[in-house]
């Protein structure tokens, strides 16, 4: 029924009720130089107010204005409540149909979705609302001699998926950052750095860590392949309304404690099922003081806490991060956007289904010891003893985890030796993460017998790091400086652990075999991973004293403008100056600056 409504009823409703301006390129999102004939800003349903949205007031329950008024009459609302109401198209049969503003696509979960469109004879409903890239399968080895996907990716299945995406984006007219494009990177890093992710929007991707984008005050969640097809075909999605959960982190963080430690601590407290059925709003004085990069790390792992999504209300930190990015509003529209974004916060007295309060002083540099993200302990602690666990199911789980991890009960965590270090992923592959790692690495050397990888989250992050000289610091210290991609976060590309290898990793999951069959993963923050690389074992970063985090000068900070790309004349056939498999996207051109995250 939901599919019928969105495929048949919704397009008809739009045609009848939406003002003509609703189908024009949005004024809120600035035109993009992403392609001569394609604007990501052409998504017709995103703005600073409810005007020009999917349907107009009085015509149907799709009217978000009426929903917000009704919601206001019911009392104080949460951040989630407000965004949900703004995007609710229909809920007449008990389920909810919501509008999707932003859709990110990668090579792994999209092939069957595009094939479904092809078989049904459908086009992508709003091409300007989708941005595609390759990240999961791509090798992170040197690309200076890159010529083509066919010759660069050796593994057949990985190569096939990347080539399929390149063909699909070309056929369906979608914006695409390919392997020969410096804007390529992990989906959850390129979205924010381009300004594609904005407060108040709904963001989906065929990847569970889409929750990352919630750091901007967006409602962002992962979807499956059939749902990817549904969004491509209708720009909507049937959903069950989640519950509200608030996690408040109060007080000041201690020395050496990062946002990664916050979220690992949270998961350790509430468990991997603690947020099931909820959208978590993270708040409190400790959260408010975090940078955008740090906030993204927290929302990224809301899914490991069992939540559908994680959110943080937008504030001046958010606005400062977004200002000037390629797809962010410009000029007067920026002022309008910020005025709207400032309304996106939970009202005083808003009701939550579940509330958790954590004192920041209780959080220490944290490490996982088992095969679940909830298996956490302070680095100064010990491997727990299953014999002391009263729950028989939990005891059996702990025993299995310790056997797999090769650890003994009561073993000191800061004495566990490692062979590999992975710094990167959509959790911790941003420029601020690399700056922090460089601060640990400067003047030191990676321990003998340890292979430590640093994988920037995007080509623009890598370019920014090089501009700041961070690559030289890392290489001199003995770190392996690589190309962007998901890399060792998951065993879907050449970067894998061998059986029995132990890794200190900044990624988000420590399941059995996650980083390679038989691989043993300890989740830590970037500075903790760097410290482990130097010491050759899990180490308390606080032993390194006060770190001087590199701060780029004003001249080093990149601008977020792209050189203009000429549009073809009306009726002209455009041929991309780049690869024939770039989906109609122009080859990466000279930039006035680089839109790497700050």
C-alpha positions in Angstrom: 0.0 0.0 0.0 2.8 2.4 0.9 4.6 1.7 -2.4 1.3 2.3 -4.3 0.8 5.6 -2.5 4.3 6.8 -3.3 4.4 5.6 -6.9 0.9 6.6 -8.0 -0.9 8.8 -5.4 2.1 11.0 -4.4 3.2 12.1 -7.9 -0.4 12.9 -8.7 -0.8 14.8 -5.5 2.4 16.8 -6.2 1.2 17.7 -9.7 -2.2 18.9 -8.4 -1.2 20.7 -5.2 2.4 21.8 -5.3 3.1 25.4 -6.5 5.1 25.7 -9.7 8.1 27.0 -7.8 8.3 23.7 -5.9 9.6 22.0 -9.1 12.2 24.7 -9.8 15.7 24.4 -8.5 15.7 25.3 -4.8 16.9 28.8 -3.9 18.1 27.5 -0.6 20.9 25.4 -2.1 23.4 27.2 -4.2 24.0 26.0 -7.8 26.7 23.4 -8.0 29.6 23.0 -10.4 29.3 19.2 -9.9 28.1 18.8 -13.5 27.4 21.0 -16.4 23.9 19.7 -16.8 23.1 18.6 -13.3 22.6 20.5 -10.1 22.4 18.7 -6.7 20.6 21.8 -5.7 17.7 20.8 -8.0 16.0 18.9 -5.2 12.6 20.6 -5.1 11.7 20.0 -1.5 14.2 21.6 0.8 14.0 25.0 2.1 14.1 27.4 5.1 10.3 27.3 5.5 7.3 25.2 4.6 6.5 27.2 1.5 6.8 25.4 -1.8 7.0 22.0 -0.2 5.6 18.7 -1.4 2.0 19.8 -1.1 0.2 23.0 0.0 -2.0 23.5 3.1 -5.5 22.3 3.0 -5.1 19.8 0.2 -3.9 16.7 2.1 -2.2 15.3 5.2 1.0 15.9 3.3 0.9 19.4 4.5 3.8 19.8 6.8 2.6 23.3 7.9 -0.6 21.8 9.2 1.3 19.0 10.9 3.7 21.5 12.7 0.7 23.6 13.8 -1.1 20.4 15.1 2.1 19.3 16.8 2.5 22.7 18.4 -1.0 22.4 19.9 0.0 19.2 21.5 2.7 20.8 23.6 6.6 21.0 23.5 8.3 18.9 20.8 11.7 17.3 20.4 14.1 18.0 17.6 13.1 14.6 16.1 9.4 15.4 16.4 9.8 18.7 14.4 11.8 17.2 11.5 9.5 14.2 11.3 6.4 16.4 11.1 8.1 18.6 8.4 8.6 15.5 6.3 5.4 13.5 6.9 3.5 12.9 3.6 0.9 10.5 4.8 0.0 8.2 7.7 -3.6 7.3 6.8 -3.2 3.5 7.1 -1.2 3.5 10.3 2.3 3.6 8.7 4.2 6.8 7.9 5.3 7.9 4.5 8.1 10.5 4.7 9.8 12.7 2.2 13.5 12.2 1.7 15.7 15.3 1.0 19.1 13.7 0.5 20.1 10.3 -0.8 23.7 9.1 -0.8 24.6 6.1 -2.9 27.6 3.8 -3.0 28.6 0.7 -5.0 27.6 -2.1 -2.7 23.9 -1.6 -1.9 22.8 0.1 -5.1 23.2 -2.4 -8.1 19.9 -4.2 -7.5 18.1 -1.0 -6.8 19.0 0.5 -10.2 18.2 -2.8 -11.9 14.7 -2.6 -10.3 14.2 0.8 -11.8 15.4 -0.5 -15.1 13.1 -3.5 -15.1 10.1 -1.4 -14.1 10.9 1.2 -16.7 11.2 4.0 -14.1 13.5 7.0 -13.9 15.0 8.5 -10.8 12.3 10.9 -9.6 14.6 13.7 -8.3 18.2 13.2 -9.7 19.3 16.4 -8.0 18.7 14.8 -4.5 21.2 12.0 -4.9 25.0 12.0 -4.7 27.0 8.8 -5.5 30.5 7.7 -4.9 32.6 4.6 -4.5 34.1 3.7 -1.1 33.6 0.2 0.3 35.4 -1.8 -2.3 38.1 0.6 -3.6 41.8 -0.2 -2.8 43.5 2.5 -0.8 46.9 2.0 -2.5 48.6 4.8 -4.4 46.6 6.2 -7.3 49.1 8.4 -8.9 49.2 6.0 -11.9 45.5 5.4 -11.9 44.1 4.9 -15.4 40.9 2.9 -15.1 38.8 0.9 -12.7 39.3 -2.1 -14.9 43.1 -2.1 -14.4 43.2 -0.8 -10.8 40.8 -3.0 -9.0 42.0 -6.6 -9.2 39.3 -8.4 -7.2 36.5 -9.3 -9.7 33.4 -8.7 -7.5 34.7 -5.4 -6.3 35.5 -4.2 -9.8 32.1 -5.3 -11.1 30.3 -3.3 -8.4 32.3 -0.2 -9.1 31.8 -0.5 -12.8 28.1 -1.1 -12.3 27.7 2.1 -10.3 29.5 4.1 -12.9 27.2 2.8 -15.6 24.1 3.4 -13.4 24.9 7.0 -12.5 25.6 7.7 -16.2 22.3 6.1 -17.3 20.2 7.7 -14.7 21.9 11.1 -14.7 23.2 11.3 -11.1 26.1 13.2 -9.7 29.1 11.0 -9.0 32.6 11.2 -7.5 34.6 8.5 -9.1 38.1 7.1 -8.3 39.8 9.7 -10.5 38.0 12.6 -8.8 39.6 14.2 -5.7 36.2 14.7 -4.2 35.8 10.9 -3.9 35.6 9.4 -0.4 33.5 7.7 2.1 29.8 8.7 1.7 29.4 9.9 5.2 32.4 12.2 4.9 31.8 13.7 1.4 28.2 14.6 2.2 29.0 17.0 5.1 32.2 18.4 3.5 30.2 19.4 0.3 27.4 20.9 2.3 25.1 18.3 0.9 24.1 17.5 4.5 22.1 20.3 6.0 20.1 20.8 9.3 16.5 19.9 9.2 16.8 17.5 6.2 16.1 13.8 5.9 19.2 11.9 4.8 19.3 8.2 3.8 21.9 5.8 2.4 22.2 2.1 1.9 24.7 2.0 4.8 24.0 1.6 8.5 26.3 4.5 9.6 24.2 7.1 7.8 23.4 8.3 11.3 26.6 10.3 11.0 24.7 13.1 9.3 22.5 13.5 12.4 25.3 15.6 13.9 24.0 18.5 11.8 20.5 18.3 13.2 19.3 16.1 10.3 17.2 12.9 10.5 19.6 10.4 9.0 19.4 6.7 8.9 20.5 3.6 6.9 18.2 1.8 4.5 18.3 -1.5 2.6 18.6 -2.1 -1.1 14.8 -2.3 -1.7 14.4 1.0 0.1 17.2 2.5 -2.0 15.1 1.7 -5.0 12.0 3.2 -3.4 13.8 6.5 -2.7 15.2 6.6 -6.2 11.8 6.0 -7.7 9.6 8.2 -5.4 11.8 10.4 -3.2 9.8 9.0 -0.3 10.1 6.1 2.2 7.5 4.2 4.3 8.7 4.2 7.9 7.6 3.2 11.3 7.8 6.2 13.6 10.7 5.7 16.1 10.6 6.7 19.8 12.5 9.6 21.3 15.6 9.0 23.5 17.7 11.7 25.1 21.3 11.1 26.2 22.7 14.0 28.1 26.4 14.2 28.8 27.0 16.8 31.5 30.2 18.4 32.7 33.8 18.7 31.4 35.7 15.9 29.6 39.0 14.9 31.2 42.4 15.0 29.6 42.8 12.6 26.7 39.1 11.9 26.4 37.6 12.3 23.0 34.2 12.0 21.3 35.0 8.4 20.5 35.4 7.7 24.2 32.1 9.3 24.8 30.2 7.1 22.4 32.0 3.9 23.5 31.2 4.7 27.1 27.6 5.3 26.2 27.3 2.0 24.4 29.0 0.3 27.4 26.4 1.8 29.7 23.2 1.2 27.7 24.3 -1.8 25.6 24.0 -2.5 21.9 20.2 -2.9 22.3 19.8 0.2 24.6 18.6 2.4 21.8 16.5 -0.1 19.9 13.4 1.5 18.3 14.6 5.0 19.2 16.2 8.1 17.7 18.8 9.3 20.1 19.3 13.0 20.7 22.7 13.7 22.2 22.8 16.9 24.3 24.4 18.4 27.3 27.3 20.7 28.0 30.0 18.2 27.0 28.3 17.6 23.6 27.8 21.4 23.0 31.5 22.0 23.3 32.5 19.4 20.6 33.6 20.2 17.1 31.5 19.1 14.2 34.0 16.3 13.4 33.7 15.1 17.0 29.9 15.3 16.9 29.8 13.2 13.7 31.9 10.5 15.4 29.2 10.3 18.1 26.2 10.1 15.8 28.0 7.7 13.6 28.0 5.0 16.3 24.4 5.6 17.5 23.6 2.6 15.4 26.0 0.5 17.6 23.8 1.5 20.5 20.9 0.0 18.7 19.3 3.3 17.6 17.6 4.1 14.3 19.5 7.4 14.2 21.4 9.8 16.3 21.0 13.6 16.3 22.5 16.7 17.8 20.7 20.1 17.5 22.4 22.6 15.2 24.1 25.6 16.7 26.7 28.2 15.8 29.4 25.4 15.6 27.2 23.8 12.9 26.6 27.0 11.0 30.3 27.9 11.0 31.2 24.5 9.6 28.6 24.7 6.8 29.2 28.3 5.8 30.8 28.6 2.3 30.7 25.0 1.4 29.8 24.2 -2.2 26.2 23.1 -1.7 25.4 25.3 1.3 23.1 28.3 0.9 24.7 31.6 -0.1 24.0 35.3 0.5 20.5 36.2 1.6 19.4 32.5 1.4 22.1 31.7 4.0 20.5 34.1 6.4 17.1 32.6 5.8 18.5 29.1 6.3 20.2 29.9 9.6 17.0 31.6 10.9 15.1 28.3 10.1 17.9 26.1 11.5 17.8 27.9 14.8 14.3 26.6 15.3 15.5 23.1 15.2 16.0 22.3 18.8 13.9 20.5 21.4 11.5 22.6 23.3 11.7 23.0 27.0 9.6 20.4 28.6 9.6 18.1 25.5 8.9 14.5 26.5 11.2 11.6 25.7 10.4 7.9 25.9 13.8 7.2 27.5 16.3 9.5 29.1 19.9 8.8 30.1 22.3 11.2 32.0 26.0 10.7 32.0 28.6 12.6 33.9 31.6 13.5 31.7 34.0 13.0 34.5 33.1 9.3 34.5 34.4 8.9 31.0 38.1 7.8 30.5 40.0 6.8 27.4 38.2 3.7 26.4 38.9 0.5 24.6 36.8 -2.6 23.6 38.0 -6.0 24.8 35.5 -8.3 23.1 33.5 -8.8 19.9 30.7 -6.3 20.5 30.9 -2.5 20.8 29.3 -2.8 24.3 32.4 -4.8 25.5 34.2 -1.7 26.8 36.5 -0.8 29.6 38.8 2.1 30.5 42.3 1.6 29.2 43.5 1.5 32.9 41.1 -1.5 33.5 41.3 -5.2 33.1 39.7 -7.8 30.9 36.6 -8.9 32.8 36.1 -12.3 34.2 33.1 -14.2 32.8 33.0 -16.3 36.0 31.8 -13.2 37.9 28.8 -12.7 35.4 25.5 -13.9 36.9 23.6 -14.0 33.6 24.4 -17.4 32.0 23.8 -16.1 28.4 26.0 -13.1 29.0 28.6 -15.3 30.6 28.7 -17.6 27.6 29.0 -14.6 25.3 31.9 -13.3 27.2 33.7 -16.6 27.2 33.3 -16.9 23.5 34.5 -13.4 23.0 37.7 -13.9 25.1 38.5 -17.1 23.3 38.2 -15.4 19.9 40.2 -12.4 21.0 42.9 -14.5 22.6 42.6 -12.7 26.0 42.6 -13.9 29.5 40.3 -12.8 32.4 41.9 -10.1 34.6 44.6 -9.3 32.0 45.6 -5.7 32.0 44.3 -3.9 28.9 47.3 -1.6 28.6 49.6 -4.6 28.3 47.8 -6.1 25.3 50.2 -6.1 22.3 49.0 -5.3 18.8 50.3 -5.9 15.3 48.1 -3.6 13.3 46.7 -0.1 13.6 43.9 1.3 11.5 43.2 5.0 11.6 40.3 6.1 9.3 36.7 5.1 8.5 33.5 7.2 8.5 33.9 7.3 12.3 37.4 8.9 12.4 38.7 9.7 9.0 38.3 13.5 9.0 40.9 16.2 9.0 40.7 16.8 12.8 41.3 13.1 13.4 44.4 13.2 11.3 45.6 16.4 13.1 45.3 14.6 16.4 47.2 11.6 15.2 50.0 13.8 13.8 50.3 15.4 17.2 51.0 12.0 18.8 53.3 10.9 15.9 55.4 14.0 15.7 59.0 13.2 16.8 58.2 9.6 17.5 58.4 6.3 15.6 55.9 3.4 15.0 57.0 0.4 17.1 58.9 -2.4 15.3 56.7 -5.1 14.0 53.6 -2.8 13.8 51.9 -1.8 10.6 50.0 1.4 11.2 47.7 2.7 8.4 46.3 6.2 8.2 43.4 6.4 5.6 41.9 9.8 5.0 38.1 9.8 4.6 38.1 11.7 1.3 40.4 13.0 -1.4 39.8 16.5 0.0 40.7 15.5 3.5 43.9 14.0 2.1 44.7 17.2 0.2 44.1 19.3 3.2 46.3 17.1 5.3 49.1 17.4 2.7 48.6 21.2 2.6 49.2 21.3 6.4 52.2 19.0 6.2 50.6 16.3 8.3 51.5 13.6 5.7 55.2 14.3 6.2 54.9 13.9 10.0 53.1 10.6 9.6 55.4 9.2 7.0 58.5 10.2 8.9 57.1 8.4 12.0 56.5 5.3 10.0 52.8 5.4 9.3 51.4 4.1 6.0 49.7 7.1 4.4 47.1 5.9 2.0 44.3 6.9 -0.4 40.6 7.5 0.6 38.1 4.7 1.2 36.5 2.5 3.8 39.6 0.4 3.9 40.1 -1.9 6.9 36.8 -0.9 8.6 35.4 -4.0 6.9 36.8 -6.9 4.9 35.5 -5.9 1.5 38.7 -4.6 -0.1 42.4 -5.6 0.0 42.9 -3.9 3.4 42.3 -6.9 5.8 43.6 -8.5 8.9 45.1 -11.9 8.7 43.8 -14.6 11.2 45.1 -13.9 14.7 46.3 -10.4 13.9 45.3 -7.8 16.6 44.4 -4.3 15.6 43.8 -1.0 17.4 41.2 0.5 15.2 39.3 3.8 15.0 36.4 2.2 13.1 33.0 1.4 14.6 32.6 -2.4 14.8 34.6 -5.2 16.4 32.5 -8.2 15.4 34.2 -11.5 14.6 35.8 -11.3 11.2 34.7 -7.7 10.7 38.3 -6.6 9.6 39.2 -10.0 8.2 38.6 -13.7 9.0 40.1 -14.3 12.5 41.1 -10.7 12.9 40.9 -9.2 16.4 39.7 -5.7 16.7 40.0 -3.2 19.6 38.0 0.0 19.0 39.7 3.1 20.2 40.0 6.9 19.5 42.4 8.3 16.9 44.9 9.4 19.6 44.7 6.0 21.4 45.3 4.2 18.1 48.3 6.4 17.4 49.7 5.8 20.9 49.2 2.0 20.3 51.2 2.3 17.1 54.1 4.0 18.9 54.1 1.7 21.9 53.3 -1.5 20.1 50.5 -2.2 22.6 47.2 -0.7 23.9 48.3 2.4 25.7 46.8 5.2 27.8 47.2 8.4 25.7 47.5 10.4 28.9 51.0 9.0 29.3 52.0 11.2 26.4 51.2 14.4 28.3 49.6 17.5 26.7 49.5 17.2 22.9 49.9 20.1 20.6 47.2 19.6 18.0 48.3 21.3 14.7 46.2 24.4 13.9 46.4 25.6 10.3 47.0 29.2 9.6 44.3 31.2 8.0 46.2 31.0 4.7 46.2 27.2 4.9 42.5 26.8 5.4 40.9 25.9 2.0 38.1 27.8 0.4 35.0 25.9 -0.6 34.6 27.3 -4.1 34.9 25.4 -7.3 36.1 26.7 -10.6 33.0 27.3 -12.8 32.2 24.7 -15.4 30.6 25.9 -18.6 27.2 24.6 -19.5 26.6 23.1 -22.9 24.4 25.1 -25.3 20.7 24.1 -25.4 20.3 20.8 -27.3 24.1 20.2 -27.4 25.5 16.8 -26.6 27.9 17.0 -23.7 30.8 14.6 -23.4 32.7 14.5 -20.1 36.3 15.6 -20.4 37.1 12.9 -17.9 36.6 9.1 -18.0 33.9 7.7 -20.2 32.6 6.0 -17.1 32.1 9.1 -14.9 28.3 9.3 -15.1 28.4 12.6 -17.1 30.4 14.2 -14.4 33.3 16.6 -15.3 36.8 15.5 -14.6 38.1 17.1 -11.4 39.2 20.6 -12.4 41.5 23.1 -10.8 40.0 24.5 -7.6 40.1 27.9 -6.0 40.3 25.9 -2.8 39.5 22.6 -1.2 36.3 22.0 0.7 37.8 19.8 3.3 36.1 19.7 6.7 37.6 22.0 9.3 
